[in-house]
Amino acid sequence: MSNSGKNLLGSEVMPTLIGGKRYLGCGGAPLESINPATGELIASFTRCGASDVQHAVDTAERAFPGWAAQSPLARAATLVRLADVVERRGEELAAIDTADNGSPIREMRNDVRIAAAQVRYFAGLALMARGETIPVAHDRLDYTLRQPFGVTARIIPFNHPLMFAVAKIAAPLIAGNTVVLKPSEFTSLSILALVDDLIDIFPPGVVNVVTGMGRDVGDALVADPRVRRIAFIGGSETGRSIQRRAAEVAVKTVTLELGGKNPIVIFPDADLDAALDGVVRGMNFTWQGQSCGSTSRLIVHQDLHAEFVGKLAERIGKLRVGDPCEDYTDTGAIVHQGQFDKVRRYIALGLEDGARLVVGGGRPTAPELARGLFVQPTLFDNVNPASRIAQEEIFGPVLVAMPFRDYDEALRIANGVGLGLTASVFTGNLRTAHRFARDVQAGYVWVNDSSRHFPGTPYGGVKESGLGREEDLGEMLSYLQTKNVNVLLADHA
């Protein structure tokens, strides 16, 4: 079922993209996007089903040989066109994301900039998909080729809709693969707003978008044996399910960027003002704490714990909760009702467990926010490191604080969870900084900083926080398979 339906935020169902055409799926009644800040309906969009996923994989499979045969520089030029369009339409796309997921407009503008920059970065790696020659013998030539998988799947979450949808298809595409993208069912609108541009930029079938529920669309995509390369960003439980489901049908390469319950450790010799800034920034309150990388466990030396927590509470209390469309807003709305209810349950659980609520914890009192899914930035103190609010990812604006006596205790608390995505340490001692960076169980560590990402640096986790790395050359190479070729040069063997 293809075509019809007005594009963008019109009164009709927004189509998705399969085979180079606007497409209305066969999965049943359309899905609805609700503005979490107002409770208002923004748009209805296509609900795909398993048959639509099969169609998308069919078209991606047919498109693969032609796309892979293009020169690397030709593929790079196509990606640059995508970056140009994203930048040109940036304000519109940021506004759609703000309405769709509730994060402040300035953060969504930044997501647009990051998306375009990451696409340009991967376009610049086009000629790095190279093999090597290996000197095995005088009369033999041995070399390796790096070749794409074919059809790849990218499954992304709700917290950075446009940024993930655009940036995360760049590595597989520059490597010569075709892509089937599954955005979150809660935040699909910005990539759907780009459907006509994607049709114009890419050959038919090279990029396909399937919108719908994870249990239908995501499962069908993971279970298709032709999709040999899968990358997922989301929760650890879902990541494990994807591994199991993929293994039931084929041997697949699966990379996972999963949850985090990340420590930020403040030693007594730290620059306290810089550390306070780092704690607020690292918690990612500006997208309501809805980030796998949020440093949501604050571990402060006992000698300065009380003073630090007091000053931190003042800063957190000044964060402006409000209309995400306003430039002055610091923190917006939780993305959907289910996530809102989850955050509220964890706050209640913290109180039940005897943690001290220092600031926040409730809903803002402004009447204009009454219909929205707003939660005040929240800080708990005297938190038991073994409690649920200190062990489990909340994915909301909730920071928990704990004291420590010495390096060994700080490290024990930092490593005392099953997740290991990011970590941060503030100290003026170079030895302490490097020891902590070595010893902490995390995939990405900041020293005297937090939250910031840099192009070309590998991002990913250890333990239950995932497999593989992204945002660097290694991500692009992970979408290629290595083939060895051995040539006998002698006349006779």
C-alpha positions in Angstrom: 0.0 0.0 0.0 1.8 3.1 -1.1 1.4 6.8 -1.6 -1.5 9.2 -0.6 -1.5 11.0 2.7 -0.3 14.6 3.3 3.3 15.0 4.3 4.4 16.9 7.5 1.9 17.8 10.2 -1.3 17.9 8.2 -4.6 16.5 9.1 -4.0 13.2 7.3 -1.7 10.3 8.2 2.0 11.0 7.7 3.5 8.4 5.4 6.7 6.6 5.9 9.3 5.6 3.3 9.9 2.2 1.5 11.4 1.7 -1.9 11.9 5.3 -2.7 8.2 6.1 -2.2 5.9 7.6 0.4 4.2 4.6 2.0 1.2 3.9 4.2 1.6 0.7 6.1 -0.6 -2.3 6.6 -0.2 -2.6 10.4 -3.6 -1.3 11.4 -4.9 2.0 12.8 -2.4 4.9 12.5 -0.3 5.8 15.5 -0.7 9.2 17.2 1.9 11.6 18.4 1.0 13.5 21.5 2.8 16.7 22.6 4.0 15.8 26.2 4.1 19.4 27.2 0.4 20.1 26.3 -1.3 16.8 25.9 -2.4 17.8 22.4 -2.4 15.7 19.3 0.3 16.7 16.9 -0.1 14.2 14.1 -1.1 10.7 13.1 1.4 8.6 11.3 1.8 5.2 9.6 1.7 2.0 11.6 3.7 -0.6 9.8 3.4 -4.3 10.3 5.5 -7.4 9.6 4.6 -7.5 5.9 5.7 -3.9 5.6 9.1 -4.8 7.1 9.4 -7.6 4.6 8.7 -5.2 1.8 11.3 -2.8 3.1 13.9 -5.5 3.4 13.0 -6.7 -0.1 13.6 -3.2 -1.6 16.8 -2.7 0.4 18.1 -6.0 -0.8 17.4 -5.1 -4.4 19.0 -1.6 -4.0 22.1 -3.0 -2.3 24.2 -4.0 -5.4 23.8 -0.7 -7.1 24.6 1.4 -4.0 27.6 -0.8 -3.1 28.9 -0.4 -6.6 29.0 3.4 -6.4 32.4 4.8 -5.7 33.1 5.8 -2.1 33.3 9.5 -3.1 29.9 9.3 -4.8 28.3 7.9 -1.7 30.0 10.6 0.3 28.6 13.3 -1.9 25.1 11.8 -1.4 25.6 12.0 2.4 26.8 15.6 2.2 23.5 16.4 0.4 21.6 14.9 3.4 23.6 17.1 5.8 22.9 20.2 3.7 19.1 19.5 3.8 19.2 18.9 7.6 20.9 22.2 8.1 18.6 24.1 5.7 15.5 22.7 7.4 17.1 22.8 10.9 14.7 25.2 12.7 11.6 23.3 11.4 13.0 19.9 12.4 14.1 21.1 15.8 10.5 22.5 16.4 9.0 19.2 15.4 11.3 17.3 17.8 10.5 19.7 20.6 6.7 19.2 20.1 7.2 15.4 19.7 9.5 14.6 22.6 9.2 17.5 25.0 12.9 18.6 25.2 13.7 22.3 25.1 14.1 23.9 21.6 17.7 24.9 22.1 18.7 21.3 22.8 16.8 20.1 19.7 18.6 22.8 17.6 21.8 21.5 18.9 20.7 18.0 17.9 20.2 19.2 14.4 23.7 20.6 14.3 25.2 17.4 15.7 23.3 15.3 13.2 24.6 17.3 10.2 28.2 17.3 11.6 28.2 13.5 12.2 26.9 12.9 8.7 29.7 15.0 7.3 32.2 13.3 9.5 31.3 9.8 8.2 31.2 11.1 4.6 34.8 12.2 5.2 35.7 8.6 6.1 34.7 7.3 2.7 38.2 6.3 1.6 39.1 4.6 4.9 37.2 1.4 4.1 40.4 -0.1 3.0 42.1 -3.4 3.3 45.8 -4.3 3.7 48.5 -6.4 2.0 50.2 -9.1 4.1 53.7 -10.4 3.2 53.1 -14.1 3.6 55.6 -15.4 1.0 57.8 -14.3 -1.8 55.7 -16.0 -4.5 52.3 -15.0 -3.0 50.2 -11.9 -2.8 47.9 -11.8 0.2 45.5 -8.9 0.7 42.2 -8.1 2.5 39.0 -6.6 1.2 36.4 -4.8 3.3 33.0 -5.4 2.0 29.5 -4.3 3.2 27.0 -6.7 4.8 24.0 -5.8 2.6 20.8 -4.8 4.3 21.4 -3.3 7.8 18.9 -2.3 10.5 19.1 0.7 12.8 16.7 0.8 15.7 16.7 4.1 17.7 15.1 5.5 20.8 13.0 8.5 21.6 15.4 10.9 23.3 17.2 12.3 20.2 14.8 11.6 17.4 16.2 13.6 14.5 19.9 13.3 15.6 19.8 9.5 15.9 17.6 9.0 12.8 20.0 11.0 10.6 23.4 10.5 12.1 23.0 6.7 12.8 22.4 5.8 9.1 25.6 7.5 8.0 28.1 4.8 8.9 26.3 1.9 7.3 25.6 4.0 4.2 29.1 5.2 3.6 30.3 1.6 4.0 28.0 0.6 1.1 25.1 -1.0 2.9 21.5 -0.2 2.6 19.4 0.7 5.7 16.1 0.0 7.2 15.5 2.5 10.0 13.0 1.9 12.8 12.5 5.1 14.9 10.8 5.1 18.2 7.0 4.8 18.0 6.9 7.8 20.4 9.0 10.2 18.3 8.8 9.4 14.6 7.7 12.8 13.2 11.0 14.5 12.4 12.3 11.7 10.2 8.9 11.4 8.5 9.1 15.2 7.8 12.2 14.3 5.8 10.7 11.6 3.7 10.4 13.7 0.5 14.0 14.8 0.9 15.2 11.3 1.4 13.4 10.3 -1.8 15.1 13.1 -3.6 18.6 12.4 -2.2 18.9 8.6 -2.2 18.3 5.9 -4.9 15.1 4.0 -4.3 15.5 1.4 -1.5 18.8 2.6 -0.1 17.1 4.2 2.9 13.8 2.9 4.2 11.9 3.9 7.3 9.4 1.6 9.0 7.4 3.2 11.8 5.4 1.2 14.3 5.5 -0.7 17.6 8.7 -2.5 18.6 6.9 -5.8 19.2 5.7 -5.8 15.6 8.1 -3.8 13.4 11.2 -4.2 15.5 10.8 -7.9 16.0 10.1 -8.5 12.3 13.2 -6.5 11.4 15.5 -8.4 13.8 14.0 -11.8 12.8 14.5 -11.3 9.1 17.5 -13.6 8.2 18.6 -11.3 5.4 19.4 -8.5 7.9 22.8 -9.6 9.0 23.9 -6.4 10.7 21.8 -4.8 13.4 22.5 -1.8 15.7 20.2 -0.9 18.5 20.2 2.0 21.0 17.9 1.6 24.0 17.4 -0.3 27.2 19.4 -3.3 28.3 16.5 -5.7 28.6 15.4 -4.9 25.0 19.0 -5.3 23.9 19.2 -8.8 25.3 15.9 -9.7 23.6 17.3 -8.5 20.3 20.4 -10.7 20.7 18.2 -13.7 21.5 15.8 -13.1 18.7 18.5 -12.5 16.1 20.3 -15.7 17.1 17.1 -17.7 16.6 17.2 -17.1 12.8 20.8 -16.5 11.8 24.3 -15.7 12.9 24.2 -11.9 12.9 26.5 -9.0 13.9 24.6 -7.1 16.6 25.9 -3.9 18.3 24.1 -2.4 21.3 24.3 1.0 23.0 22.3 0.4 26.1 21.4 1.9 29.4 23.6 3.6 32.0 23.6 4.3 35.7 26.7 6.4 35.5 28.9 7.6 38.3 30.3 11.1 38.7 33.0 11.1 41.5 34.1 14.3 43.3 37.4 14.1 45.1 38.3 16.6 47.8 41.0 18.3 45.7 38.5 19.1 42.9 37.7 22.6 41.6 34.2 22.7 43.3 32.7 25.3 41.0 33.7 23.3 37.9 32.5 20.1 39.6 29.1 21.7 40.3 28.8 22.7 36.7 29.8 19.3 35.6 27.3 17.5 37.8 24.4 19.6 36.5 25.6 19.3 32.9 26.3 15.6 33.3 22.8 14.8 34.5 21.4 16.1 31.2 18.5 17.9 32.9 18.1 19.8 29.7 16.5 16.8 28.2 14.9 15.7 31.4 17.6 13.2 32.3 16.4 11.1 29.5 19.9 10.0 28.4 21.8 6.7 28.7 24.9 8.7 29.3 23.6 10.8 32.2 25.9 10.7 35.3 23.0 10.1 37.6 25.0 8.8 40.6 26.9 11.5 42.5 29.7 10.2 44.7 31.3 12.9 46.8 34.1 12.7 49.4 32.7 12.9 52.9 34.7 15.9 53.9 32.9 18.1 51.4 29.7 16.1 50.8 27.3 18.3 52.9 28.6 21.6 51.4 28.6 20.2 47.9 25.1 18.8 48.1 23.8 22.1 49.5 25.3 24.2 46.7 24.2 21.7 44.1 20.6 21.8 45.4 20.6 25.6 45.0 21.7 25.2 41.3 19.2 22.5 40.6 16.4 24.5 42.2 17.1 27.4 39.9 16.6 25.3 36.7 13.6 26.6 34.8 10.9 24.0 34.1 8.6 25.2 31.4 7.4 25.4 27.9 9.9 23.6 25.7 9.3 26.0 22.9 10.8 28.9 24.9 14.5 29.6 24.7 14.7 30.3 28.5 13.5 26.8 29.4 16.1 24.6 31.1 14.1 21.4 31.3 11.0 20.3 29.5 8.5 17.4 29.6 8.9 13.7 29.9 8.4 12.1 26.5 5.2 10.0 27.2 2.9 9.0 29.9 4.5 5.6 30.6 7.9 7.1 31.1 6.4 9.9 33.3 4.7 7.3 35.5 8.0 5.3 35.7 9.9 8.4 36.9 7.2 9.2 39.5 7.3 5.6 40.8 11.1 5.8 41.3 10.8 9.1 43.2 8.2 7.5 45.5 10.5 4.5 45.9 13.4 6.7 47.0 11.2 8.2 49.7 10.0 4.8 50.8 13.7 3.6 51.1 14.5 6.5 53.4 16.6 8.7 51.0 16.4 12.4 51.8 14.7 14.4 49.1 16.8 17.6 48.9 15.1 19.4 46.0 12.4 18.7 43.4 10.5 15.5 43.4 7.1 16.9 42.3 5.3 18.5 39.5 5.7 22.2 38.8 2.9 24.3 40.2 2.5 26.8 37.3 -1.0 26.4 36.0 0.1 26.6 32.3 2.1 23.4 32.8 -0.7 21.4 34.5 -1.6 19.4 31.3 2.0 18.5 30.6 4.2 15.6 31.7 6.6 17.7 33.8 8.8 16.5 36.7 10.9 18.9 38.7 14.7 18.2 38.6 15.2 16.0 41.6 18.1 15.4 44.0 18.2 12.7 46.6 20.9 12.5 49.4 21.8 9.8 51.9 21.1 7.2 49.3 22.0 3.6 50.0 24.3 2.4 47.1 22.4 -0.9 47.0 18.9 0.7 46.8 16.9 0.5 43.6 17.2 4.3 42.9 21.0 3.9 43.0 21.1 0.7 41.0 18.5 1.0 38.3 18.3 3.4 35.3 15.4 5.8 35.9 15.8 7.7 32.6 14.4 10.8 34.2 15.6 14.0 36.0 16.6 12.2 39.2 20.1 12.5 40.7 21.2 10.4 43.7 24.0 11.4 46.0 26.3 9.2 48.2 29.4 10.0 50.3 32.7 8.1 50.2 35.7 7.9 52.5 38.6 7.0 50.3 39.6 6.0 46.7 38.7 2.3 47.2 35.2 3.0 48.5 34.6 5.5 45.7 35.6 3.0 43.1 33.6 0.2 44.8 30.4 2.4 44.7 31.2 3.5 41.1 31.6 -0.1 39.9 28.8 -1.5 42.0 26.1 -1.6 39.4 25.5 -3.9 36.4 25.8 -1.1 33.9 28.9 0.6 32.6 28.4 3.2 29.9 30.0 6.5 31.1 31.8 7.9 34.1 33.2 11.2 35.3 35.8 12.2 37.9 36.7 15.6 39.2 40.1 15.9 40.8 43.2 18.1 40.8 45.5 15.1 41.2 46.8 13.7 37.9 47.5 10.3 39.5 44.0 10.0 40.9 42.5 11.0 37.5 44.4 8.4 35.6 43.9 5.6 38.2 40.2 6.2 38.2 40.0 6.3 34.4 41.9 3.0 34.4 39.9 1.3 37.1 36.3 2.4 36.5 34.1 0.0 34.6 32.8 2.3 31.9 33.3 2.7 28.2 33.6 6.5 28.1 35.3 8.5 30.9 35.5 12.3 31.4 38.1 13.8 33.6 37.1 17.2 35.0 34.3 17.3 32.6 31.0 15.6 31.8 28.4 14.9 29.0 30.3 16.3 26.0 31.0 14.1 22.9 33.7 14.8 20.4 33.7 13.6 16.7 36.0 10.6 16.1 36.0 9.4 19.7 34.5 5.9 20.3 31.3 5.9 22.4 29.9 2.8 23.9 29.6 0.7 27.1 30.8 -2.3 29.0 29.0 -4.9 31.1 25.2 -4.5 30.6 25.6 -1.2 28.8 26.3 -2.8 25.4 28.6 -4.1 22.7 30.5 -2.1 20.1 31.4 1.5 19.7 29.9 4.4 17.7 30.8 7.9 16.6 34.2 7.0 15.3 36.1 5.2 12.5 35.4 1.9 14.3 31.7 2.4 13.8 32.1 2.7 10.0 34.4 -0.3 9.9 31.9 -2.4 11.9 29.6 -2.2 8.9 32.1 -4.0 6.8 33.2 -7.6 6.7 36.8 -8.6 6.1 37.7 -11.0 3.3 41.2 -12.4 2.8 42.5 -13.1 -0.7 45.6 -15.2 -1.3 47.1 -15.2 -4.8 49.8 -17.7 -6.0 52.2 -15.8 -8.2 54.5 -18.8 -9.1 53.9 -20.9 -12.2 53.4 -24.0 -10.2 52.3 -24.7 -6.7 
